[in-house]
Amino acid sequence: MTGREHETVLREEAVAALNVRAEGIYVDATFGRGGHARRILSQLGPSGRLLALDRDPEAVAAAEREFSDEPRFAIVQRPFSMLEKTIDERGWHKKVNGILFDLGVSSPQLDEAARGFSFLREGPLDMRMDPARGESAAEWLQHAGEQEIADVLHELGEERYARRIARAIVRERAVAPIATTRRLAEVVAAAVPTRERSKDPATRTFQAIRLHINRELEELHAALPQAMAALAPGGRLVAISFHSLEDRIVKQFIRKQERGEELPPDLPVRQAEIRAPLRHVGRSVRPGTEEVRHNPRARSAIMRIAEVPEAADA
């Protein structure tokens, strides 16, 4: 693998946001290739603990190779929608001091043609983060209805030509299955009448199909409340998003938690007396100019930080 494949977005900023304590318990919910995990471990003392999750078997294998002799570290091959179960198995309910989500697809996944995530590399149209589970993108495209495909492209890719592309996919798959990344990219390019500057016409389609195949937004919706159940008073939730839909989910979740319990409007309780289970910390953080120059994939990243107030029940 090349050094570019190991680029970690907002590494220092994310670990600083976790406010790592030497004896603390932390969870990296998206191990990837371990950039954030290494930095967290460097700040932990002998009694500190770091638990990582990833549903990609290649990421888990990489972690097991690198950290086989690290007693403070453990990794589990699971989606982060199983966060609460994984934490409860260790008896860490309300004991975790920080949880990190680095959302989206990792550089190794994009750069390996056999995974089928990128239209820049010819390979089988797979796109599954865990290739052993669920159906591939090619399998879904072969049976999905035209309206279903159009809805996915419109809602998850914000693709203005969703109907044109869906129609082209259904037409072309009748001639031959759309089984490779290049074939799908060619079908999309032929269906799109205009081009966005500095953006391949297949960008939004590939993004939308990947989000759909891996149920990424559903996973995030499920995981955020589970993170709340795991965090100790003073614990931090840190989320890095690369897509406006992901960021919207994180932002709205934090805002809802800040409002606290929704009570009947006629209940004689002042706003100050309503205990909010979470509060945002500082402003959202974006990569600096130098990081984006060095790693262009960082340009769309945005990080949000929230904290469980110390007064919250343990």
N, C-alpha and C positions, 0 to 999 in steps of 0.2 A: 504494500500500500504506500501511497505517497504522503508527504507531509500535508498536502492540501486536504486529504481525506480526513485528517484528524483535527481540523480546525474546530474549535469550540466557541460558539457565539456568546459574548458577554460573560466569559468565564470569571474574571475577577469581580465584575459587578454583581453577578448572581451569587457568588459565594459570600461576598461582603454583605449582601442583602439578607442572607440566612443568619447573619450575626452568630457565627459558629462559636460555641463554647467547647473547651477541650474535653469535658466530660459528657457532652451532650449526645443525643440520639437524633440521627438525621436520615432522611429518605430521599434518594434520587430516583424518582418515579420513571425516568426515561434515561437509562444508562448510556445508550448509544455506543460510543467508543471510550467513554470514561473520562472525558476532559474535566467535567465538573467534579466527578467523584474523586479524582486524584487530588484536586485542589482542596476539597473538603477533608480528605484523609490527612493532608499535610498540616491541617490545623487541629486535628483531634489528638487528645492524649491517649494513654494506654487504656483508659476505661471508656473512651468514646466509642460510638458504634455508628456504622453507615450501612443501611440496607438499600439495595438497588433492585429495580424491577425493569424488565424489558421483555417484550413478546417476541423479539427477533432472536432465533436460536444462534445466529452468528454473533450477535452482540453478547449473549450470555456466555458463549464459548470463549470469546475474547476476554471477558472479565474473569472467567475461571482460570484461564492461562496466566493472566497478569497478576491476579491477586490470590493465587492458590495458597500462599504462605502468610496472608494478611488476616490475623484473627479478629480485627475490628470490622471486617467487611464481609457481607454476604449478598448474593444475588439470587433472584428467583425469576424463572421464565413465566411471566404472567402479564396480562395487560393491566394498566393501572386502574381499570374499573374494578379490579380485585384488591385494591389497596387496603381497605378496611379489614378484609379477611386475612391478608398477609401480615398486617400489623398486629391484629388480635392474636394470631398464632404465636407471637412472641411476647404477648402480655404487655404490649406497649400502648394500650388504649389511654389517650390523654397524657402520654408521656413523651411524645415526639417533639423535639425542639425546632425542627425545620423540615419542610417538604419542598422539593424542587420539581417543577414540570418544565421540560424543554421540549416543546411540542413540535409536531411535524415530522418530516422524513430526515434521516441522517445522511451525511455526505457519503459514507460507504454504500448505503442503499442506493443513492442516486448514481454513484460512479460504477457500480457493478452491473454490467449489461444484462446478466442473467436474471436480475431481480425485476426488470421491466418497469422501473419507475420513471425513466427519462426518455424523452423523444430524441435526445442527442446521441443515444447509443442503441444500435440494433440488438434486439434480444426478444425473448418470449414475453408476451404481454401478461405479466403476472400481477405485480403491484402489491402483493400481500406482505405485510410486515412479518407474519408468521406463515411461511409457505406450506405448512402442514395443516392449516385450518382454513375453512371456508373456501369459496370459489374464487378463481382468479379473475382478473379483469377481462381476459379473453372469453372465459366461460360466461360471465355475466353479459357481455356485449352480444354473445351469440343468441341468447334467449330473451333478453329484456325487450319490452315493448317500446315502440317509438316514443310514446308519451312519457314513459318512465325515464328513458335516456335523456329526453329533452328537459324534464324536471330536474334531474340530477345536475346536468350541465348548467342550467339556469340558477338553481338554488345554491349549489356548492362551488360552482366555478364563476358565477356571475357573468356567464357567457351570453352576449347579446344575440349571437347567431345559434343559440341552442337548438332551435327547431330545424334549421337548415342542416346542422351537423348530424342531429339524430336521424333525419330523413336519409342523409347520405350513408350513415352507418348501416341502417336497415337495408338499403338498396345494395350496398357493396357486400354485406355479409351473405346475401343470397347468391352472389357470384362465387365467393370463397370466404372462409372464416377469416376474421380479422384477428390474427394470432400473434402478430409481432408489433413492436413499438413503431417501427418505420411504417408499416402498413397503416396503422391508425393515424399517424402524423400526416401521411399523404392524403388520406381520406378527409381529414379535417381541413388541411390546406386547400384542397380543391373545393371545399364547401363554403369557405369563408371569403366573402367578396372584397374585404379590405384588410389592411395590415396595421397593427399597432406598432409605433416606432419602438425599436429595441426589444420587441417581444415576439417570439415565435407564435404563429396562429394556433399551435397545438397546446400552448401553455395552460390555458384555462381548462381545456378538456381533460388533460392529464391530471391536473390538480383535482378537479371535481371527481373523476373516477377513482382516484386514489383515496380521497376522503370517504367516498361511498363504500368502496370495497373493505376498508379497514374500520368503518363506522367510527371515525375519529372524533366527530363532534358528539356523538352519543357517548363515547368513552369519557370525554371530558365532562359532559353534564353529570355522568354517574360518579366520577372520581372526586370532584370538588367538595361535595358534602361529606364524602368519606374522609377527606383530608381534615376537615373541621373536627370530625369525631376523634381523630388521632392526635391532634396538636395539644400540647400542654399550654397552660397559661404563659404568655410571653412568646409562644412558638410562632414561627414565621412561615407564611405561604408565599412562594416565589414562582411565578409562571412567565415563561418566555414564549410568545406566540409569533408566528410567521404569516398569519392569514387573518384578515379582518374579521372573519366569522369566529375564529378561535378567540381572538382578543375581545370581541364583543361578549362572548360567553363568560370569560374571566372577569371583565369589567362589571357586567351586570350582576354576577354572583357576589362580588365584593360589595357592591352598592347595596344589594338586598340584605346582606349580612350586617352591614353598617346601620341599616334602619332598625334592626332588631325585630323582635316579635311583633307581628301585626295584630293590633288589638282593636276591638270595636270603637268607633269614633266617639261614642257617648260615655266611654269608660273614664272615670275621673283619675287619670294617670297623666302626669306631665311627661313631655318628651325626654326630659333629662333623667327621668326615673326608669326609662326603658333601657334595659341592658343590651347593648349591641355585642354579638358574639365575635365580631371581627372589625378591624379598622384598617383602612389603607395607610401605607407608610410612604411618605414623600410622593414625588411625581413619577409618572411612568418613565422608563429609561430606554433609550435607543443607543445603538452602537455609534461610536464616534467616527469621524471622517477617516481616521487612520485605519481603524478596524475594517470599515467597509472597503477601503482601497485595497487592503491586504486580503480580505475575504469577501468578495461581492455577494455571496449568499447571505451575509448578515444584514443586507440593506433593508429588508422588510421586518426585521425583528423588533419587538417591543416587549419590555419586561414590566410586570406589575408586582407590587409587594404589599402584603397585608400581614397583620399581626393579631393574635388572640390577646385581648387585654388581660393584664395580670389579675384583675378582679374576677375574671370568669371562673366558673366552677371547674375544678380539676376532674 
